[in-house]
Amino acid sequence: MVKRFVKNYTFPLILLGSIIIGSIIGLIFKDKAMVLEPLGQLFVNMLFVIVVPLVFSTIAGSIANMSSLKRLGKIFKYMLIIFIITSFIAGVFMLLGVLLFKPSGNIVLDYDYVNETISFKDQIVSMLTVSDFGNLLSKSNMLPLIIFSIIFGFSTRLCKEEGKVVGKFLISLSKVMLKMIKLIMYYAPIGLCAYFASLVGTYGPELIGSYAKAFILYLVMAFLYYVIFYSLYAYMSYRKKGVKLFYHHVLLSTITSLGTCSSLASLPANMKTCEDMDLPKDVSEVVLPIGATIHMEGSSMASILKIAFLFSIFGRSFSSPSEIIIALVVAVLSGVVMSGIPGGGLIGEMLIVSLYHFPVTAFPIIATIGWLVDAPATCINVVGDIPSTMLISRLVDDESVS
């Protein structure tokens, strides 16, 4: 467990250390630390350049190379509704938290925001589509790119033999893009150190306090969600016996998820937990592996926190119905769709920045939020698959647990 902990947390700790060092440099040198800003901007620009081919190749490639569309249909039939509902509930729950408690304190960063007055229906159209293919090749149109990639992937899959060449190319391209991200991330400690040195040098210690407040808010909301909603789902499945079963066996999955910070690494623990609970194998052996990749309630909650944090830190009001609806859509996408895509967290953060028209400097700000809440978010992601399995078991067989 210790070796796995070190393996999974070494690089995040290095990144956190670089942020701390950069913040200290900013506190000491103040405005003079702005000389480091170009080094931070280099890192941000490299990530933005790679995001379009990454999104297209990973989404389209994953769909194009599915082994069986019939199997996919069965998976959607039994799990998609529950996965979407639970991710939506997680997003709504965090939304209540950020509306009641401002997640970033009183600090406000300066930037030029043009508030264009357009109708809600025009917002929907522009959010989902673009008028020219060339516009897809822009980080400003992430959701249309995602939709195009999904349709392209299905079209490739439906071409059968003729589409296999394209499908293999997409998979190869996605692997190349992910390798490029790994190479770019070697520069991340330097880039983040420089970026936060200039940021803290400009705005002072208030920014560090804002991150602490956001982290504490997430911890509290994650704990409450764990206790309230997982108890509710277990009760809906098998009444009081379900709640007792859940809390009697869930400790292994909870500790493993916090120790490994990985949904996939926690899958064996989840499988053993469901086996000890006597849940039907034909359900758990399908739901848990898929849930480990496309069911992330903790990521839904984190998406809402990131959006609210950006609105707060850039001095914008997060209150209009359209903004809240878009936030919940992003939360569900983050929890059900993008969680199953390599680099999905990066895609989700890019989507937030582009949908709400934040400046490019917003990306490392919310990426840091993601790193800070990674452990509790992973815990919610992992443990959430257990009550979902209980609910699905109840739906397919009322006598699953005797």
N, C-alpha and C positions, 0 to 999 in steps of 0.2 A: 504493500500500500504506500509506503514512504517513497519507494523508487518511482512508482506511478505518479504520485503527487508531484515529485520534483520534475519528472519528465513533462507533465502537463502544465505546470505553472512556471517553469523556468523562463520562457520567453515573455509571457505576460508580466512577470516580475521585473524582467529587464526593461520592458517598455514603461512600466510604472516607475521604475527607478530613474529612467531617462526623463520622464515628466517631472519627477520631484527635483532632479538636478536642474532641469531647465527653469523650474519655478523658483528655485533658490537663486539661480543666476539673475533672473528677472527682479527678484526682491532686492538683491544687492546692487545691481547696476542700473535698475530702473530704465529710464528712457534710452540709455546707452545700449541696452540689450537688443534694441530694434535692429542693430547691425546684423544680427543673426537671422532676421526674418526671411531673407532669400533661401537659406538652407531649409527652413521649414516649408516654404512655398514649393520648393522642388519636390518634396515628398508628396504634397497634396496634388500637384499637377500630374505626377506619374500615376497616381491612383486613378485620377479622372480620365486620363488617356486610355487606360486599359479597361475601363468599366464596360464600354459598349460591346467590344468583341467578347468579353467575358460573359455578359448577360446573354447575348445571342447564342454563343456556342454551348454554354452549359444547359440552358433551358431547352433549346431545340434539339441538342444532342441527346439529352436524357429521354425525351419523349420519343424521338425517332428510333431509339434502340431498345424500347420496351419489348420484352420477349413475347408478351401475349396481351392483346387488347381485351380479350375476354376476361382474363384474370384482373386486369385493371378495372373492368366494369364491376366485378364482384367486390373488389376492395372499396370502390366508391360506394357501392350499395350498403355495405355494413358499417363503414367507418367514417365516410366523409361528413355526414350530417353531424355526428357527435364531435368530430374534430373541429368543425367550423363553429358549432355552438359553444363548445368549451373555450375555444380561442377568443370568440366574440365576448363571452362573459368575462374572461380574464382582462380583455381590453377595456370593457366598460367599468370593471372594478377599479383598475388603475386610473381610468379617466376621472372617477369620483375623487380619488386621492389627490390628483394634480390640480383639480378644480378647487378643492378645499384647502390645499397647502401648496403655495407657490414653490416650485421645485428648485429655483435658482437664487433665492434671496432677492436683494435689491439691485444687484449689478446689472447695468445695461450697456451693451456694446454698440458702438456707432456703425451704421452702414446705411447705404442709400437703398430704400425700398420704394418701388413704384407701385402704388395700389390702384390697379386698373379696375374700374367698375364695369363688370360684365355680368350677364344674367347667369343663374344657376345652371340652366340647361346648356348654355355655351361653355360653362366651366366643365361640365361633364364631358361634352364632345371633345374639348381641347385636352382634357385629362386622359381620354381613352384613345384618341386617334390623332394623326397628323395628316396634312394635306399633300405631302410630297415624301417620297421614299428617302430622299436625302436628309430630311428632318429627323428620321429615325436614328441617324448616326450622330446623335447628340445626347450628352448627359442631361440636357434639359427636358428630354421627352422619354423618361425611363419607363413609365407605365405603357405607353403605346409600343415601345420596343419589346417589353415583356409579352404583351398580347400577340404581337407579330411573331415572336419567337415560338410561342406555344402553338399557334396555327401552322407555322412553318414545320415544326417538329411533327405534328400530327399528319400534315400533308406528306412529309417524307416517309413516315411510317406506313401510310396508306398506299404508297407506290410499291410496296413490297420489295421484290428483287431489284427493280430499277432504283429504288431509294436507298439501298444498302450502302452504296458507295458514298452517297452524301452523308448518311448517318455515321459511317466510320470516320469521314473527314471531320464532322462536327465534334465527335468524341476526341479525336486527335487534337483539334484546335482548342478544345476546352482544357485538355491536359497541358498544352503549351501555355495557355493563358494563366492557369493556376501555378505553373512553374515560374512564370514571369512575376506573379504576385509574391511568391516565396523569395525571389531574388530582390524585388523592391523592398520587401520587409526587412532585409538585412540592413537597409539604410534607415529603417523606421526609428531606431533609438536616437540617431543623430538628428533626423528630421523633426521628431517630436520634441526632443530636448530644445532645439533651436526655436521651434514654433511656440512652445510654452514660455521660453525665456522672453521672447518678444511680447507675448500676450500678457504675462504677469507683469513684465516691465512697464506695460502701458496701463493696465487696470488694477495692479496691486493684489494684495492677499484676499480681497473680496471674492476673486474668481475661485480660489482654492476652497473657501467656505461654501461657495455655491455647489461645488462638486460633492462636498461632504453632506450637505443638506439633501441633495438628490439621492445619494447612496443610502442614507438613513431612511428616506421616504420609501425607497424601493424595498429595503429590508423589512420594514414594518408591513407594507402592503403585501409582500410575498408571504410573510408569516401568516397574516390574517387570511389570505386566499387559501393557503395550505390547510389551515385548521377549519375554516368555514365551508369552503366549497368542496374540498375532497371528502369531508365528512358527509356533506349533503349528497354527493354523487354515490358514495358507498351506501348511504341509507336508502337512496332511491333504488339501488340495485337489490339489496337483500335486507332492508330494514336494519334493525339494531345489530343483527348478526353480521351484516356487511361492515358496519362501523367497527365492531370488535375485531373482525378479521383484518381490516385495513390497518388499524393501529398496532395490532399484535405482530404483523409481519413487515411493515413498511420501513422499519429502521435501517435494514440492510441497504435498501435502495437509496435512502436519504443520505446515509454516510458515504456510500460509494460515489454518488453524484457530486457531493461536495468535495470529496477527496480527489476524484479524477477530473472533474470539470469537463466531462465528455458524456454526451448521451449514448454514443455507441459503446464506449468503454463500460458504461453502466448497464448495458443490455443484459449481460449474464446475470447480474444481480436481480434485475426486474423479472427475468425468466424464472429464477429460483423462487422469488417472492410469490409469483402467481402460481407456481407449482405447489408451494407450501400452503397456499390458500385454497387449493383444490379447484381452481378454475379450469374449465375444459381446455385441454391442450390445443384442440383444433381452432380455438379462438385466440388463445394467448400466443401461439406460435406464429400466427399471422399478424395480429394487431401490434404486438410489441416491437418486432423488427421494423415494421412500417412506421409505427409511432415514434421510434427513435430517430426517424429522419424527416417526417412530415407532420409532427404534432408537437408544437412548442408553445405552451401557454405562457411560460416565462418570457419568451421572446415577444409575444403579443404585449405583455405588460411593459417590457423594456421599450418597445416602439412608442407607446403612448408617452412614457416618461421622456424619451428623447425629443419627441415633437413638442411637448409642453415646455421642456427645458429650453429649446431653441426659441420658441415664442417669447418666453420670459426674458431670456438673456439678451435678445435683440429688441426688446421693448415693444413687442406686438401683442395685441390682445387675442387670447385663445378662447373665443367665446361664440363665434358665429356658428349657426347650425351646419353650414357647408364645410367649415374647417373641421368640426367635430366628426361629421360623417366620413370625410376623407381620412381622418385619423383612425377611425374604427376599421375602415376598409384596409388601410395599411397594416393595422394590427393583425387582422385576420390573414392577410397575405403573408405577413412575416411569420405567423404561427403555423400556417398550413401549407402554403405554396413555396415561399422562398426558403423555408427551413430545410427543405429537401434538396436544395440546389447547392452544389459546391460554391462557396463564396457568397451564400445567401445573405449573411449578415451585412457584408459590404454592399450588396445590391439594395438591401432594405434601407440602409443609411443614405445611399445615393438617391433612392426614390424619395425619401423624406425631403432632402435638400432641394430636389428638382420640383416636386409637386408644390411646395410652399414658397418657391422662389427665394430661398436663402442664398447668401453669398457662398463662394467655394470655401471660405474659411470656416463655415459651419461644420464641414465634414469631420475634421479631426476633433472638434468639440464633442459631437455626439458619438464618435468612435471611442473616445475616452470613456463616455458613459457606459458604452457596451462592455468595455474591458473591466470597469469597476464593478458592474453588477453581474459579471459572467458566472460566478459561483452560485449565488442564490437563484439566478435565472435558470441555470442548468438543473438545479435541484427541482424547481417547479416543472421544467420540461420533462424530466425523467419520471418523477413520482406521479405526474399527471396521467401517464400511460396506464397506471394500475387501476384507478377508478374508471377510466374509459374502458378498459378491458372488462371490468365488472359490469358496467352498463351494457356493453355489447353482448356479454355472456347472458345477461338477463333477457335481452331482446331475442336472442336466438334459441334460448333454452331456459325456461323458468325453473327447471330442476337441476341446473348445473352444479349448484352447491347444496349438498344434502345435509 
